[in-house]
Amino acid sequence: MPHSLTGKIALITGAAGAIGLASAKLLAARGALIAATDIAGADVGPLRAAIPDEGRLLVLEADVTDEAAFSAVVAATVETFGTIDIFFNNAGIEGPVAPIPDFQTDSFRKVVDVNVTGIFLGLKLVIPVMAKAGRGSIINSSSVAGMTGAAGLCAYVASKHAVLGLTQAAAVEWGAKGIRANCTNPGPIDSRMMTSIEQGASPGAAAAVHEGFAATIPMKRYGTPDEVAGVVAFLASEDAAYVNGAAYTVDGGMTAA
């Protein structure tokens, strides 16, 4: 049986997305109290439906690239629940699909701002809370795109490589203080993000792109958000007490092929 997370406080960014939602549900099912944040206008209805006990769920709005706004999220989480034991630093965007010469510079900067600066700000603001408590588990969201290249996704690939570096830097800096930093590297997951990438890769032929992607995976299918959430919950728990600075692929063997 996995370790219980009863009494643990988990802060999740990008909580309205497929993986954020699945992770919030699983961490809550294992006993954690959830502070969930996403951008203004995100659909948090499924999140509230999944965790109907208002005493166990705090829903907040913030852009992770806005330091003041995210600082307020951290402060509200600590004020409500007392601390942060688990931080799923998950918010991210895919950006457009285009070859490098055609990739708009503003689009590149936007992806890097959300996926790199956002992850950095999360670390910057949450680590002091964990350091005060002398413990904590940070799980950053990277991707198999942080381990390999992918045509048409230069900004996403660059940003996810950077997340691996930030994870390792945090692990080295803070391991001695009882704070573990790891990351997940999902492959193609059934989600809005993958549908967007498929459509961007071949407008009007997304289904064919899906089939082509799936064929490259040894397990011959996309993963599910729940399968990523299972790894997040493991890294959050005492089952992973000696796991620090690791990158866990959740890709059906895609990067092994």
C-alpha positions in Angstrom: 0.0 0.0 0.0 1.3 3.5 -0.8 2.1 5.9 2.1 -0.9 8.0 3.2 -0.7 11.7 2.6 -3.1 12.4 5.4 -2.5 15.9 6.8 -0.1 16.9 4.0 -0.6 20.2 2.2 -0.3 20.1 -1.5 0.0 23.2 -3.8 -0.7 22.5 -7.5 -0.3 24.9 -10.4 -2.1 24.3 -13.7 -4.7 22.5 -11.6 -7.5 22.9 -14.1 -5.5 21.0 -16.8 -5.8 17.3 -17.3 -2.7 16.3 -15.4 -3.2 18.9 -12.7 -6.8 17.8 -12.1 -5.9 14.1 -12.0 -3.1 14.8 -9.6 -5.3 16.9 -7.3 -7.9 14.1 -7.2 -5.4 11.4 -6.4 -3.5 13.4 -3.7 -6.8 14.3 -2.1 -7.9 10.7 -2.2 -4.8 9.8 -0.3 -5.5 12.4 2.4 -3.8 15.6 1.3 -5.4 19.0 1.6 -5.2 20.8 -1.8 -4.4 24.4 -2.8 -5.1 24.5 -6.5 -4.3 27.4 -8.8 -4.7 28.3 -12.4 -5.1 31.3 -14.6 -8.2 33.5 -14.4 -11.0 32.0 -16.5 -9.8 28.4 -16.2 -12.6 25.9 -15.7 -12.3 24.8 -12.1 -15.7 23.1 -12.1 -14.3 19.6 -12.5 -11.9 20.3 -9.7 -14.6 21.4 -7.3 -16.7 18.4 -8.3 -13.8 16.0 -7.6 -13.1 17.5 -4.2 -16.4 18.8 -2.9 -15.3 19.3 0.7 -14.6 23.0 0.8 -12.4 22.5 3.9 -10.1 20.3 1.8 -9.8 22.5 -1.3 -8.6 26.0 -1.7 -9.0 27.4 -5.3 -6.9 30.4 -6.2 -6.3 32.3 -9.4 -2.8 33.4 -10.6 -0.6 33.7 -13.6 2.6 31.8 -12.6 4.7 34.4 -14.5 3.5 37.2 -12.1 5.7 37.0 -9.1 3.4 39.2 -6.9 0.3 37.2 -7.9 2.0 33.9 -7.2 3.5 35.2 -3.9 -0.1 35.9 -2.9 -1.1 32.3 -3.7 1.7 31.0 -1.5 0.8 33.3 1.3 -2.9 32.3 1.1 -2.0 28.6 1.1 0.1 29.1 4.2 -2.5 31.2 5.9 -5.2 28.7 5.2 -3.4 25.4 5.8 -0.3 26.3 7.7 2.5 25.2 5.4 3.2 23.5 2.0 4.5 19.9 2.1 4.0 19.1 -1.5 4.4 21.4 -4.5 3.4 20.1 -7.9 4.9 22.9 -10.1 2.9 21.9 -13.1 1.6 24.9 -15.1 2.8 25.0 -18.7 1.8 25.7 -22.3 2.8 24.0 -25.5 2.9 27.1 -27.8 2.5 26.9 -31.6 3.9 24.3 -33.9 6.3 25.7 -36.5 9.8 25.2 -37.8 12.4 27.4 -36.2 12.8 30.0 -39.0 9.0 30.5 -38.9 8.6 30.5 -35.2 7.5 33.9 -33.9 9.9 35.4 -31.4 7.0 36.6 -29.2 5.6 33.1 -29.1 9.0 31.7 -28.1 9.3 34.2 -25.3 5.8 33.4 -24.1 6.4 29.7 -23.8 9.7 30.2 -22.0 8.1 32.7 -19.7 5.4 30.3 -18.6 7.4 27.1 -18.7 10.7 28.3 -17.3 10.2 31.6 -15.5 7.0 30.2 -14.0 8.8 27.1 -12.7 11.6 29.2 -11.3 9.2 31.6 -9.5 7.4 28.6 -8.0 10.7 27.3 -6.7 11.8 30.7 -5.5 8.6 31.3 -3.5 7.8 27.8 -2.2 11.3 26.7 -1.1 11.5 29.2 1.8 8.2 27.8 3.2 9.5 24.3 3.0 12.9 25.3 4.4 11.2 26.8 7.4 9.4 23.5 8.1 12.6 21.5 7.3 10.9 19.2 4.7 9.1 19.1 1.4 8.6 17.4 -1.9 8.7 19.4 -5.1 7.6 17.8 -8.4 8.2 19.9 -11.5 6.5 19.1 -14.8 8.9 18.5 -17.6 8.3 16.2 -20.6 10.0 13.7 -22.9 10.6 16.9 -24.9 13.0 17.8 -22.1 15.1 14.8 -23.0 14.9 14.7 -26.8 14.1 17.0 -29.7 10.8 17.4 -31.5 10.3 19.1 -34.9 8.1 22.2 -34.8 8.2 22.6 -31.0 11.5 24.4 -30.4 10.2 26.6 -27.6 8.5 23.8 -25.8 11.6 21.6 -26.2 13.9 24.3 -24.9 11.7 25.1 -22.0 11.3 21.5 -20.9 15.1 21.0 -21.1 15.4 24.0 -18.8 13.0 22.4 -16.3 15.3 19.4 -15.9 18.1 21.8 -15.1 16.1 23.8 -12.6 15.0 20.5 -10.9 18.6 19.3 -10.6 19.8 22.7 -9.3 17.0 22.7 -6.6 17.8 19.1 -5.6 21.5 19.9 -5.1 20.8 23.1 -3.2 18.1 21.9 -0.9 18.5 18.2 -0.4 20.4 18.7 2.8 17.5 20.9 4.1 15.0 18.0 3.8 13.6 19.3 0.5 13.5 16.8 -2.4 13.1 18.1 -6.0 12.2 15.8 -8.8 10.3 16.0 -12.1 8.0 14.0 -14.3 8.6 13.6 -18.0 5.3 12.6 -19.6 5.2 11.4 -23.2 2.0 11.9 -25.3 -0.9 12.0 -22.9 -4.6 12.1 -23.8 -5.2 15.8 -23.1 -6.1 19.2 -24.6 -2.4 19.9 -25.0 -1.7 16.9 -27.2 -4.8 17.6 -29.3 -3.5 21.1 -29.8 -0.1 19.8 -30.9 -1.7 17.3 -33.2 -3.8 19.9 -34.9 -0.8 22.3 -35.1 1.3 19.6 -36.7 -1.2 18.8 -39.4 -4.4 21.0 -39.5 -7.4 19.0 -40.3 -5.6 15.7 -39.9 -5.1 15.5 -36.1 -6.4 11.9 -36.0 -3.7 10.7 -38.4 -1.0 12.5 -36.3 -2.4 10.9 -33.2 -2.1 7.4 -34.8 1.5 8.2 -36.0 2.6 9.4 -32.5 1.0 6.3 -30.9 2.8 4.0 -33.3 6.2 5.3 -32.2 5.4 4.3 -28.6 6.3 0.7 -27.6 3.0 0.4 -25.7 1.2 1.6 -28.8 -1.0 4.1 -27.1 -1.1 7.5 -25.4 -0.9 7.6 -21.6 -3.7 8.9 -19.4 -3.5 11.8 -16.9 -4.2 9.3 -14.1 -1.0 7.4 -15.0 1.0 10.6 -14.6 -0.8 11.4 -11.4 0.3 8.1 -10.0 4.0 9.1 -10.4 3.3 12.5 -8.9 1.7 10.9 -5.8 4.7 8.5 -5.5 7.2 11.4 -5.6 5.1 13.3 -3.1 5.1 10.5 -0.6 7.5 8.9 1.9 7.8 6.0 -0.6 10.2 8.4 -2.4 12.0 9.6 0.7 15.4 9.0 -0.9 14.5 10.1 -4.4 16.0 13.5 -5.2 17.0 15.1 -8.5 15.4 12.4 -10.5 13.4 12.6 -13.8 10.7 10.0 -14.1 9.5 9.3 -17.6 5.9 8.3 -18.0 6.0 7.6 -21.7 5.1 4.0 -22.4 8.7 3.3 -23.4 8.9 6.1 -26.0 12.3 7.3 -25.0 13.7 3.8 -24.7 12.9 2.9 -28.3 
